Amino acid sequence: MSRVSIIGAYNTEFGAFVKKDKATGLITDTKTYYDLLIEAGRGAIKDAGLDPADIDAVYVGSCSPASFINQEHVAPLAAEIDPALRFKPMTRCECACASSSVAFYDGIYAVESGRYRNVLVIGVEKMNLLPTPQMTHVLACCSHWPSEGAQGWSFPMLFAAYAKGYQKYYGIANEDLENMLWTAGALCYRNGAENPLAHVKNGPASLEAIRKLSELDSNGKCRNVMIAPPLRLHDSSLVTDGAAALVITQTSNVSNKARAVEVAGIGHSVERLPENVRPNMHELMAGKDAVAKAYKEAGITAADIDFAEVHDCFTINMILSTEALGLAQDGRGGFDYIDGRFTRDDRTAINLSGGLKSKGHPVGATGASMHALAYKQLIGEPIGVAAKKADVGVVFNVGGSSVTNCVTVLKAPK
């Protein structure tokens, strides 16, 4: 068990904060990377009831700002949150889509060491200034470049390999696989419709709605287009701009116990980067290792979890993450979704925020956002759908093609 608690959190609205001129192709920024980082940082400090001068250090998670907005050396931007932060230590962390979870963990280690009392953790990304081909290239740089990115592999293709491996290993029929993926995606759309911060609030919220979009219309076109077989558009997360932040402190330092969420356990496990050297492609092996570490430290089992925020960058990863957490038997996770499990009314609810599918996926901000919204659930201030019971929550965030696996067990105030 760590000796650290979250005492404040903030999530900006997620979206595509640009204006695009169809005639000229010109893209105008309407809410900058700098705006998002500052908003999230100020919001978290205020939510924690601290003065900015109380912050001892800042950790910033961001995936690829040099490519997305031509800005490196982003951690010092946190000094613009308030003059009192000038001269404070500031560090950037990069681990693809898990960048801000790793920043969160580094902040925890720093607080546990006794070096710092209060730490601010920020996750931020601005993705929509780039045209789709360039954005896809930037993300591909988070793969193993020689064997994947340089060979034309995109992230939809990398996760399609997991979908194919899962289908083959468990002998799943094509129609069953479609129903699994689309039911999981529809669940996220339903939840996201009630999240005021979500990027998409009107996505197809039923299996039937997604299936209809997958059929050819009268013009021979399909709106749920195939991206990388068997994954389609509505199996994929969003290209999103946004930021989130957390304030953590030594648990012994907590004054307002009603708003302090204990970091009960963490598991950080890293898989080999190239997919072609992994022993199999039908399970998240490093994810399961991270889960075991987090559960052991927290002293829990899967049966203790009230809700989980899992990394549904693609719907197949939502199913694999559910199985890795022990919430479904291996090979049965997709069938459990089809059977109506993991809704807000189930024993364990998944992605009440809408997940990456609906809430959005500003890659470097995603880990911080998952933790921020879980924190809000656990202190009884849910943003969007409320958990039926919120004593124990779990966050499962991954980076790359499920390479960096971060699993956090959080416990509500006692």
Buried (B, 14 or more C-beta within 10 A) or exposed (E): BBBBBBBBBBBBBBBBBBEEEEEEEEBEBEBBBBBBBBBBBBBBBBBBEBEBEBBBBBBBBBBBBEBBBEBEEBBBBBBBBBEBBEEBEBBBBBBBBBBBBBBBBBBBBBBBEEEBBBBBBBBBBBBBBBEEEEBBEBBBEBBBBEBBBEEEBBBBBBBBBBBBBBBEBBEBEEEBBBBBBBBBBBBBBBBBBBBEBBBBBEBBBBBEBBBEBBEEEEEEEBBBEBBBEBBBBBBBBBBBBBBBBBBBBBBEBBEEEEBBBBBBBBBBBBBEBBBEEBEEBBBBBBBBBBBBBBBEBBEBEBEBBBBBBBBBBBBBBBBBBBBBBBBBEBBBBBBBBBEEBBBBEBEBBBBBBBBBBBBBBBBBBBBBBBBBBBBBBBBEEBBBBBBBEBBBBBBBBBBBBBBBBBBBBBBBBE
